[in-house]
Amino acid sequence: MKYECRYPLSSVWEKIEQEADPYSNPHFGNCLEKQLTQQGRNHSIRFGRIISKQYMSKTNLLHASCQPFKIGLESDYAQKNQITTQDEYFGLCGRNPSLREFPPNQVLDDTTIAPGRPFWLNLKVCNSEPLKKYLKEAEQDMHTSDYWNKDVQAAVKELTNITGHPIPKKERWVEYLDNIIDCTVCHHCHPLGDAPSKFYNDSTFWTKIDELETKERGYPFQYHKGKPTEVALYSLYFGYYFKVLQDRMDAKIKNQGRPKDLYIQVTSDGVLTSQLNMLGVPQAKQRPPWGSAIVYEVYKHKTETDQHAVRVLFNGKTLPVCGEDKQFCSWEEFNEKLSKFIPEEKDCQPFFQNYKEPNL
């Protein structure tokens, strides 16, 4: 598997040195933290070509030459996501992004909350006292639940028996599960072949670990589900993202400013699941597969040109956002659904004080 990591690590936006992993004894490894593999790169390029086929060849939304400043790119700072963004653009346009069109400060979210940066790709930007309170309430309930004290504890004990590690502190149990998954993948990639055989031979074991970790991530939303605090939690946790989406769609519909024809965003699975939860998709037992995508499409009526509709897809399948029997939402319906989750300015000052859409 070592060949999977042998390629120039740098993106067009950041120079990243190739260094061996000093912890992979007896020989230095080739995979770095959060590094994309060759398989992942090939997937990204193919996905870019799928976008090209759908929105250039079929719908003519995009010009075949990828006209400058008609596409938006945004990514978090991880190497794997920078390269994925670059490769998807390459698959779409047949060339790498240029720094003139895609300057780093407008493309990369390095967690800096400032005008012109895509900081809305981060979760919990509001950082408000109500948000902290909602999360703390859920955490306290989780730590007294059977899920935590029976299911998670049993999995941690099983893992520590296999690995010989001491049992971590109670509040770090799921972090331990997550780290074991990451370490096993890295050791396999290097390839060291020194992970316990159960890690390679028992697929149900990994499914169980993934489900336990995924449940921990979604626990606050399940705890507040059906309570008066449910919408407020979503709103403060990631609802401000819908403000950005709403503004971009509205600008395109009204042809105001310099709206893009297409935006590509590459970020973490937590950002995907937060959107899916707000859109009414039931909480999945496992994290979305690597390379998953949510697609938002805006359509103009062929004859009634003042009417628009929205379709939302997840991994190629239409989500029934406005009802089981409807593939499309009217713009008015969809706008109303988004608005419910957009926080008030007073409750999310870090976002509203720094949000400035550069293309509107």
Buried (B, 14 or more C-beta within 10 A) or exposed (E): BEEBBEBEBBBBBEEBEEEEBEEBEEEEBBBBEEBBBEEBBEBBBBBBBBBBEBBBEEEEBBEEEBEEEBBBBBBBBBBBBBBBBBBBBBBBBEEEBEEEBBEBEBBBBBEEBEEEBBBBBBBBBBEBEBBEEBBEBBBEBBBEBEBBBEBBBEBBEBBBEBBEEEBBEEEEBBEBBBEBBEBBBBBBBBBBEEBEEEBEEEEEBBEBBBBBBBBBBBBBBBBBEEEEBBBBBBBBBBBBBBBBBBBBBBBBBEEEEEBBBBBBBBBBBBBBBBBBBBBEBEBEEEBBEEBEBBBBBBEEEEEEEEBBBBBBBBEEEBBBBBEEEBBBBBBEBBBEBBEEBBBEEEBBBBBBEBBEBEBE
